[in-house]
């Protein structure tokens, strides 16, 4: 009789714990979370005229490291694509413009498998600082942005690439608000 009670108890316990187990596995394989910080600051006495467009300047790698991917091109391409989508990309004609000069301060490619095993271990990190320069070559503002993917599983595969698009979207959204769009 004791064996039957033990078996019933085990089945009841498994029924209770199965949804928690399935939920945990689902979250581990689909979640990808981290830090998002971004801000655009203009000098006290400067306000961009309505309709200001953004010209892409150079992108510099200030990390002191070499990577197996071209981080300067990836950031430049992400900014260009997002600015174009938001109709903020300066096309070379008419209207006020600001030059966006960008510096990649930190980049870590990360590893989705490591993030899945131990959150924070294989983090993907991108930190960028930019200057906004007016048409007379005066720095009138700055941009600081940070994106990390610190934990997650299958969903966070490829974060080393998507982090550039996500950061560019953050920055361009802020610029759009500031430039009267």
N, C-alpha and C positions, 0 to 999 in steps of 0.2 A: 503494500500500500504506500509505503514511504517513497518508492521510486516513481509511482504514478503522480503523487503530489509534486515531486521535484520536477517532473517532466511538464506538468501543467504550468507550474510557476515559471519555468524557463520560456515556454511558448508565450505566456502572457507578457513577460518582460521583453521578449524580442518584438512582439507586436507594438509595445509602447515605444521602444527605442528605434525601430525601423524608420519612422518618419524623420526623426532627428538625424539619423545617420544619412538618409537620402538628402536631406536639406543641407547638411554639412558638406557632403560630396559635391552637390550642385554648386554651392557657393564657392567652394575651393576651385572648381574647374571654370567657373564663369566670372568670378569677381576679379577686378583689377583696379585697385584704389591706390591713391597716393596724395601728394600735395599739389595744390594749384594756387599760385600767387602771381598777381600781375597788376601793374599800375603804370599809368602814363602821367607824368608831372610836367607842367609847363612853368617857365619862370614866372614870377609874380606879376610882372607887367606885360606879359604876352598872352594873347588869346588868338588862336588860329582863325583867320577869316573863314566865313561860311564857304563851303565848297572847296576847301583846301584838299589837294591831292597829295599822295605820298610817292616820292621817287625812291626807288631802291638804290642805296649806295652799296658800298663794299661790306662784306661779311668777313670778319677776322676770327681765327681760331686762337683764343687767348688762354687755352687750357694748358699749354705746354706739352701736350701729348699728340701723337699721331694715331690715326684710327684707320681701320680697314674699310671705312666708308668716308665719303667726302661730306663732312658735316657742314661745311660752308655752303656747298651747293644745295644740300638738303634744306637748310634753313632759308636760303635765298629763294629756292623754288616754292617752298611753303608760303613764304610771305607774298611772293608774286601771285600765286594762285588765289590766296585769300583776299588780297587787296583787289584783284581783278573781280572776284565774285561780289565784293562789297562796293564795287564801282569807285574805289579810292585810289587805284593805281594811276599815277601820272603817266600820260602817254606821249609826253614831249611837246604838247601844245596847250596854250592858254591856261588862264586861271592861276591862283596861288598854289604854291607847292612847298612841301618840306622834304628834306632828304633824310632818309632813315639809314644811319650808319650803325651796324650791328656787331657785337662782340659776343662770341660764345665763351662764357666764363668757365663753365663746367659741363662735361658730358660723360655719362657712363651708359654704355650700351645695355647692361643688365642681362638677366637670364630668367625667363618665365618659369623654367623648371625649379630653379633655386627659390624663386618667390613662392612657388606652390609648396615647396618643402618647408620653408621657414620664412615667414613674412619679413621683409626688410633685407634679406640676404642678397638677393640678386636684383636690387633696385635699378630701374632705369631713371636717369637724372638728366635734365637739360636746364641750364641756367643761362639767361641771355641778358645783356645790358646794351642799350642802344642810345644814341644821341639823335635828337631831332634838330636839323640844321635848316635855317631859313635861307632865302635867296641871296642874302649878303654875307653868307658863310658864318653866321652867328648861331651858336648852340642855344636854342630857345626852349628845349625840353629834354626829358629823358624817359626811357622806358626800362622797366625791370620786370622780368618774367621768369617764373620757375615752374617746371612741371616734373613730377616724379610719379613713377608707378612702383609702389613698394610691396604690394602683395597681390596675389591673384594666380590663376592657373591658366587654362587653355585660352581664355578670353584675352589675356595679356600677352600672348605670343605676338611678336612683331611690334611691341611697344617701342623698341629702339627706333622704329621708323615713324610710327604714328605720333610720337611725342612731339615731333617737329610741326606737324599739321595742327595738333591741338594747341601748342604754344602760340603759333602764328595766329590762329583763330582768336585766342584770348587777347593778344595785343591789338589785332586789327579791330576787334569789337570795341575795345577801349578807344582807339584812335577815331573810329567812326562816330562815337558819342562826342568826342572832343572837337571834331572837325565839322560839326553841324550836319551830319548825315542822319 
